[in-house]
Amino acid sequence: MKRELIKTEDGSHTLYIKEMDEQYHSIHGAIQESNHVFIEAGLSIIDLEEITIFEAGFGTGLNAYLTWEYAKQHNKKIHFVTIELYPIDNEIIPLLNYASLTKSNNQEIFNKLHLAKWDTTTQIDQYLTITKFKQDLTTFNHLHYYDLVYFDAFGPDKQPQLWTDEIFERITAKTNKNGVLVTYSAKGVVRRSIIKSGFEVERIPGPPGKRQMMRGRKI
Ligand SMILES: C[S@@+](CC[C@H](N)C(=O)[O-])C[C@H]1O[C@@H](n2cnc3c(N)ncnc32)[C@H](O)[C@@H]1O
């Protein structure tokens, strides 16, 4: 898969895959989108000191980095469990400008998140521990229980096989009661799958360029 580094409207990078005509983040702003959908709509409403998060699609590591930044700012202890079947090439990592565009500006932590080995757990610092699985979401056997889920697969039009009832059911079975799931998609078919799996779902305002996103609460 050939990935092209492009700049989004807030100045932060994303990756574009020509064969799929799909990018890793919104072209209206990668950092802006991740902050809006995952940090503000998701992480900021979890009222726990210790939080376990599952992310579908580690990608550029942007969500992981913003989660670390939030944990440090709010003195939280986060276990970040993430899955990725197609890790990005090592040469791309130092080109991504995320750390430099955030308040924390910590390239060392960003690198550490990428250097953490696959299929093992790595303590990044006192705020964040990461478990990265290099596995396929469609067959993934969840080992942990989650308080929060970042569902950040490529769009349901591009990869419908990642937005199925079965995948959401397996995630729901491992989500604690009152746990939260956030995704940038607001599609009806996705909403129905998430509800069927055992979440209450609301449509809430999306990031710039996207009218709505979804947030579910495990019943
Ligand atoms: C929208 S991007 C994720 C963006 C990422 N969260 C970030 O912060 O940069 C979707 C990710 O899902 C990954 N992916 C695609 N198919 C997958 C599969 N079957 N299992 C696990 N990950 C997959 C892609 O390689 C890509 O990195």
The ligand as an ORCA input file, in Angstrom:
! r2SCAN-3c Opt
* xyz 0 1
  C      -8.530      5.849      9.688
  S      -7.007      4.985      9.845
  C      -6.592      5.113     11.559
  C      -6.049      6.440     11.984
  C      -5.372      6.359     13.321
  N      -6.282      6.106     14.412
  C      -4.514      7.578     13.590
  O      -4.625      8.170     14.692
  O      -3.708      7.895     12.721
  C      -7.537      3.262      9.778
  C      -6.467      2.268     10.143
  O      -7.003      0.945     10.149
  C      -6.014      0.053      9.651
  N      -6.631     -1.199      9.195
  C      -7.148     -1.466      7.970
  N      -7.636     -2.718      7.922
  C      -7.422     -3.260      9.144
  C      -7.711     -4.550      9.713
  N      -8.325     -5.494      9.008
  N      -7.342     -4.769     10.989
  C      -6.720     -3.803     11.717
  N      -6.433     -2.566     11.219
  C      -6.770     -2.301      9.952
  C      -5.367      0.861      8.547
  O      -4.106      0.357      8.191
  C      -5.305      2.250      9.155
  O      -4.105      2.460      9.839
*
